[in-house]
Structure formats: C-alpha cells, structure tokens
Amino acid sequence: MLELRGATYRYAGYARPAIHDVDLALADGEIVGIVGANEAGKSTICLVASGLAPASIGGGLTGTLTIDGEPMAGRPVHDLAARVAIGFQDPATQRSGITGTVFEEVALGPMNLGLPATETIARARAALELLRIGDLAGRDPARLSGGQAQLVAIASLLAMRPRHVVLDEPTAQLDPEGTRLVADALRALASAGTVLLVAEQKTDLLDTLCARVVVVADGRLVADGPTGEVLGDERLEGWGVEPPSRVRLARALAARGLDPSVVEGAT
C-alpha cells in the first residue's frame, strides 16, 4: 500500500507550494489514474509519491508518505528506489548511458538488486517479451526511436518487479499499439499485487485501464472516484481534461436526441 496524507510540497526557490493537502491511498493491486491540466500538479504528485521529492530534488514537504505501513521521511534515495519504481515521459532521462545493448539496459536493474545471473537474465527476457520488443535486445539503446526507447525504459522498470510503480505519462511517445502493450503489461503487474499510480493525458487509456481516477486542479485533488464516474463528470473539461471518446460520443448522441446507451454496447 502507498499512502499520502496531507502532502503539501514546495519546490526549492519557489514561494508557493505546487501541491496542497493531498490525501491519496493506493491498495495492493490497484491501478489509479491521475488527470489534470498542464501544470496542475500531476508530475509533482508523482515525484512526492515516489519519494524523489524531497529526498532527491530538495524542496519542502509537509504531510506524510507511507509505504506498506512504514513512513518514508528521511529515508535515503537508494532505499526509496528499492520500494518505488518511477518512470517519466522522456525515456532519455532514464537511460543509464553505460550499456551497449537493450538487453543489458533492461537487465541492469535486476543486476543492481544483487540477483543471481540466471534470475537477472530471466527477468530481462520476460520484460522484453511482455512488451513484444525482444527483437530490440541487441540494439544500441542510444539508437532507438522515441517510442522504442520508451518501451525499453518501461521494460527496465518491469524487470525489477517492483511492489509500487509511479508512471508520469508513460505512453506520451507511443502509438496506439505501443500504448496497448504498456496497458497489458500494467494489468499483469497489478494482477500480481503491484500498486500503480499512472498520470496520463490519454483518458481513453485510463478509461479501460483503471478502476479509479483522481483529478488534480491547481495543486489540489478535486475529484476521486470510480473511473466511469470521474471521467464522465460534467466538470472534467473545466478542469482542463478531455473526456474519453466514449463519453464524448455519448454526449454527441444525446445532443441529437439519440440514445447514448448504444455507446456502452459498442465498447
């Protein structure tokens, strides 16, 4: 379980907090989506939930981050990294820069955990195959397309088999097929009990992936509930979030006097 209570965070050098009084609890095996306008505070919540803020990037945090019942205040970065894996929108920020092949890049995390060579190799192979990028194993990580690099970065996280995963727009550089592969991989992780927090602009993805979605506006959580209820909220666009296509189509049908329930039957 991962839990934020009363979390207020201010970046170093800034006068005002980026997020205010955030209460958010994620149970084992739960996938929770975060939506909000640009600069609403989604990325900051991801940083705080991973412990990187303030442990790595500084700033000031009030409130608490608790993981599996243990408070994380004052924990060293390496301890936090062993508990929570975080992935970012730009895969270049996650590439180690010290490996010569994609396979070595994906295997680096398990190796750093001190796992036996056989287990490290098995995990790397499984992560590559789960995302269907086994054909990239021998490629240079620095010579991949943006979408390929993002899939490799996600495979590197999956190979570590973390208990808690925080992802900040993990499919931003992926086409629909790549997005589907990531969604399938995240469902597999959740079924094994992994906690997942996913910030995304693609509400169609969250609509099918998450059982629960939270909305961030001006650094505060303004909605938290079942996915269908939150993504169908009439206030969503006012918070700077585009509803999923299912909701937009149903509203368009209703506006023309047609039965919007046919959308549910088609999805």
Secondary structure as the mmCIF struct_conf table of DSSP 4:
data_model
#
loop_
_struct_conf.conf_type_id
_struct_conf.id
_struct_conf.beg_label_comp_id
_struct_conf.beg_label_asym_id
_struct_conf.beg_label_seq_id
_struct_conf.end_label_comp_id
_struct_conf.end_label_asym_id
_struct_conf.end_label_seq_id
STRN STRN1 LEU A 2 ARG A 10
TURN_TY1_P TURN_TY1_P1 ALA A 12 GLY A 13
BEND BEND1 ALA A 15 ARG A 16
BEND BEND2 ALA A 18 ALA A 18
STRN STRN2 ILE A 19 LEU A 26
TURN_TY1_P TURN_TY1_P2 ASP A 28 GLY A 29
STRN STRN3 ILE A 31 GLY A 36
TURN_TY1_P TURN_TY1_P3 ASN A 38 GLU A 39
BEND BEND3 ALA A 40 GLY A 41
HELX_RH_AL_P HELX_RH_AL_P1 LYS A 42 SER A 50
TURN_TY1_P TURN_TY1_P4 GLY A 51 GLY A 51
HELX_RH_AL_P HELX_RH_AL_P2 LEU A 52 ALA A 55
TURN_TY1_P TURN_TY1_P5 SER A 56 ILE A 57
STRN STRN4 GLY A 60 ILE A 67
TURN_TY1_P TURN_TY1_P6 ASP A 68 GLY A 69
STRN STRN5 GLU A 70 PRO A 71
TURN_TY1_P TURN_TY1_P7 ALA A 73 GLY A 74
HELX_RH_AL_P HELX_RH_AL_P3 VAL A 77 ARG A 83
STRN STRN6 VAL A 84 GLY A 87
BEND BEND4 GLN A 89 GLN A 89
HELX_RH_3T_P HELX_RH_3T_P1 PRO A 91 GLN A 94
BEND BEND5 GLY A 97 GLY A 97
BEND BEND6 GLY A 100 THR A 101
HELX_RH_AL_P HELX_RH_AL_P4 VAL A 102 ASN A 112
TURN_TY1_P TURN_TY1_P8 LEU A 113 GLY A 114
HELX_RH_AL_P HELX_RH_AL_P5 ALA A 117 LEU A 130
TURN_TY1_P TURN_TY1_P9 LEU A 131 ARG A 132
HELX_RH_3T_P HELX_RH_3T_P2 GLY A 134 LEU A 136
TURN_TY1_P TURN_TY1_P10 ALA A 137 GLY A 138
BEND BEND7 ARG A 139 ARG A 139
TURN_TY1_P TURN_TY1_P11 PRO A 141 ALA A 142
BEND BEND8 ARG A 143 ARG A 143
HELX_RH_AL_P HELX_RH_AL_P6 GLY A 146 ALA A 159
TURN_TY1_P TURN_TY1_P12 MET A 160 MET A 160
BEND BEND9 ARG A 163 ARG A 163
STRN STRN7 HIS A 164 ASP A 168
BEND BEND10 GLU A 169 GLU A 169
TURN_TY1_P TURN_TY1_P13 PRO A 170 GLN A 173
HELX_RH_AL_P HELX_RH_AL_P7 PRO A 176 SER A 191
TURN_TY1_P TURN_TY1_P14 ALA A 192 GLY A 193
STRN STRN8 VAL A 195 ALA A 199
BEND BEND11 GLN A 201 GLN A 201
HELX_RH_AL_P HELX_RH_AL_P8 THR A 203 LEU A 209
BEND BEND12 ALA A 211 ALA A 211
STRN STRN9 ARG A 212 ALA A 217
TURN_TY1_P TURN_TY1_P15 ASP A 218 GLY A 219
STRN STRN10 ARG A 220 PRO A 226
HELX_RH_AL_P HELX_RH_AL_P9 THR A 227 LEU A 231
TURN_TY1_P TURN_TY1_P16 GLY A 232 GLY A 232
TURN_TY1_P TURN_TY1_P17 GLU A 234 LEU A 236
HELX_RH_3T_P HELX_RH_3T_P3 GLU A 237 TRP A 239
TURN_TY1_P TURN_TY1_P18 GLY A 240 GLY A 240
HELX_LH_PP_P HELX_LH_PP_P1 GLU A 242 PRO A 244
HELX_RH_AL_P HELX_RH_AL_P10 SER A 245 ALA A 255
TURN_TY1_P TURN_TY1_P19 ARG A 256 GLY A 257
TURN_TY1_P TURN_TY1_P20 PRO A 260 PRO A 260
HELX_RH_AL_P HELX_RH_AL_P11 SER A 261 ALA A 266
#
